[in-house]
Amino acid sequence: MTSKACTHEKIVSNGAISELRRICAKILCHTQNLEYSDDDLFAIQLAIEEAIVNAVKHGNKQDPARDVIIEYDLTPEKVDIRVTDQGRGFDPDSLEDPRLGDNIYKTDGRGVLLMRSYMDSVEYNELGNSVRMTKFNSKPR
Amino acid sequence: MEEVKPRISVYYAQNASVVTLADEKILDDEDIKALEDSIMPLIDNAVNLVIDFSNVRFLSSAVLGLLIRISKRINENKGRLKLCSISPRIYDIFKITRLDEIFEIYPDVKKAMQTLK
């Protein structure tokens, strides 16, 4: 396998944020080898960070017995990442816009907005416990 | 200069405390809690605060929550909060969340301090 080969992996983690951040670092390392820009890497890291924090805190309710599953497909053209928790899910359309009214003074609730802003596509499954995020390589090829 | 390793360095100038965030990445709950524990005592006495982001290259939305808690405490104490030296990538996070509209953000410490005279 060369450093620019496509990578697919599915990792079931014990749901500890430190371990999930190590997986995030591994994804970024692969992505860097695929010659994505620094802006793309920043966006991907931020989106994964927000997704794993949501999975552990809001999805799994910080229950150490629950896993988080990270699955990714990395190619020179696009990065596809799915983060799934073992929680009850939620309706992403019911989230209040953190930019509006008094919401702007709230201390949380901005993670999904950032994921949607920095990735090209963010989709939840029907249950709402799994998010798939896609980022296209912005470097001209 | 007082230093609280490895989170912040603090100095006092004119009528403000100037806090420089030391870490390049601010993510962990423990890091954010440590920052909060370091900064909150500085603003308990109606002090103005400048937070210098010049070392920060990455942060998550959890840090934005901390900044809002700091801002509320400062407002309660009739102080003023200024942010400065935020890199373009981090500044984009403020713009996307529209927090650039509620925080006073300056290019550097000097310009932030000038507004406190």
Interface residues (C-beta under 8 A of the other chain):
Chain A: I17 S18 R21 D39 F42 Q45 L46 E49 E50 V53 P98 R99 I104 Y105 K106 T107 D108 R110 G111 L113 L114 S117
Chain B: L27 D28 D29 F58 S60 S61 A62 L64 G65 L66 I68 R69 K72 R89 I93 I96 T97 R98 L99 E101 I102
